[in-house]
Amino acid sequence: MIEREEMNIPERIVTAEAPGEERDFEVGLRPQSLKDFVGQDDIKENLSIFIEASKKRDEPIEHVLLYGNPGLGKTTLAHIIANEMGSQIRVTSGPALERVGDLAAILSNLGRGDILFIDEIHRMNKTIEEVLYPAMEDYALDIIVGKGPTARTLRLSLERFTIIGATTRLSLLSSPLRDRFGVTHHLNFYEEEHIGSIVARSASLLETPIDQEAINILAGRSRRTPRIANRLLRRVRDYADVRADGHITQPICQKALEKLTVDHMGLDNTDRRILKTVIEKFGGGPVGLSTIAAATQEEIQTIEEVHEPFLIQIGFLTRTPRGRVVTEHGYKHLNLPCLPTQRDTPNPITN
C-alpha cells in the first residue's frame, strides 16, 4: 500500500493554508487574466469595469482590499490586476514589514502605476501602518530624522502607486486603514461547478489525463476552495503515476482519496473526530468549545478557526447560547442514530 509519506502529504490535506513549496507549485496554475479566472463573477465584473476605467483615464487604479478565507484566490487576483493594468507588482506581507525603513525602501522604488501587494495585511505593525496612511492618501512618505528636540520630519514625494491588501481577518484591520482603500471585495466560497472547471484546467496545465467522473469527485471533496482542489488533484496525480498509468479515472481517484482519508463531503479524520467526540461523549451537545478542545486534544483556536467554520457551513454543527451542537445531518454523515432531542436543529447564534 502506498504510504502518506510516499505521496508527500502535508499534515492536513484539506487545510486551506499552504506552505511555501506549495505556493511555488500554485504559481504555475495561476490564471493570468480575468477571462481565465473561474468563479467570483460579481467581483470579476466590477474589477473589469474598474480596470478599464482607470486605463481610459491613464491613471493608476485605486487601492484595493481583498478579504476572505485562505485559498480562494486573493493573491491570484492581485497578480491579475497587475497584468491587466500592465503594471509591475511587488509582493510582501504584513509580518515581513518590521521597520519603517523596510517600507520606505519599497515605496521609494515604486514607479508610476506600480502595485504593492501586501498579504496578511492585518498582521502589519501599527507603526508601519501609520507611516502608510500619508503614502496611500497623499503619495508622500514622512520620515523622522534625529531624536529629541533636534528631530525633524522630512516629506518625500512618491510616484502614484496602488496598494492591494489581502486579509483573512477583516475585523483586525483598523478603521483608518480600511477607509483608505477605494475598493473592497469579499471572496466567497466557490460553487461546485466552478471548482470542477478549475480542476479540469489545472489537470490540463499539468498534462494529466482525467475523466469527468474523477473531476466531479475532486470538486465535491475540495470544500469549495480552489487551493484544496489543486492539492487533492496533485496528490491523486501522484497516486495515479505510482499505482496506475498516470490516467486519473474514477476508481483511481476514489482509491487515492481513501488513502488520504478525505470523505465525500471533504471531511478528514480530525473533522470526523470532533463530531464523534461531541456525539459520543456529550450526547451531541450542547458543549463548550474549551471542553471539545480538551476532549479531542486540539487547540481551541484550531477548532474555532480551522474546523468549525466548514462544519457549520455544511450544516453538521451549529452554535447555540449553551454551546456547540451536532445536527441531524452530522449524525447521518457518521451513520450514527440521532437522539430525539437532536432532531430539531437548535437556533444558531453568530458569536
GIFEN-V48086 format. One line per field, one symbol per residue. ss: DSSP state (a for helix, b for strand, c for the rest). phi: phi as a letter, one per 20 degrees, with the letter a starting at -180 (. if undefined). psi: psi as a letter, one per 20 degrees, with the letter a starting at -180 (. if undefined). Layout:
ss: ???
phi: ???
psi: ???
This chain:
ss: cccccccccccccccccccaaaaaaaacccccccccccccaaaaaaaaaaaaaaaaaccccccbbbbccccccaaaaaaaaaaaacccbbbbbaaacccaaaaaaaaaccccccbbbbbcaaaccaaaaaaaaaaaaacbbbbbbccaaacbbbbbbccccbbbbbbccaaaccaaaaacccbbbbcccccaaaaaaaaaaaaaaccccbcaaaaaaaaacccccaaaaaaaaaaaaaaaaaaccccbcaaaaaaaaaacccccccccaaaaaaaaaaaaaaccccbcaaaaaaaacccaaaaaaaaaaaaaacccbbbbccbbbbcaaaaaaccccccaaaccccccccc
phi: .feffgelefgcfdfefcfgffffffgfeffdbffefenlfffffffffgffffffelcffffcddcqffneofffffffgfffemdfcddbbgffeecgffffffffeeefnfddedflffefgfffgfffgfffedlbcededncmfefbddddfdffccdddcbecgfeefggfgfeefcccdeefefffffgfffffffffeldfbefffgfffffdellcgffffffgffffgfffedbeneedgfffffffffeldefdnedgfgfffffffffecmnnfbffffffffeldfgffffddefgfffgenebbdcgeqecfeffffffeldfefgfefeffffcdb
psi: qprhhhjlprhohjqiqprghhhhhhhhipqirhhippalgggggghgggggghhhilqqqrppppqrqqjikggghghgggghikqqpppaqghhnhqhhggggghijprpiqpopoqlhijqphggghhhghhhgilqooppprqbhjqqppopqqqorppoqpqimhiipqghghiiphpppoprqqqhhghghggggghghiloppqhhhghgghijjkkpgghghggggghggghhgibjiporggggggghghikoaijjqahgghhgghghghhkkirqqqghggghhikqqghgghhgggghhghjkhqqprhiaqpprhhgghhjlqppqhiihopqpqrj.
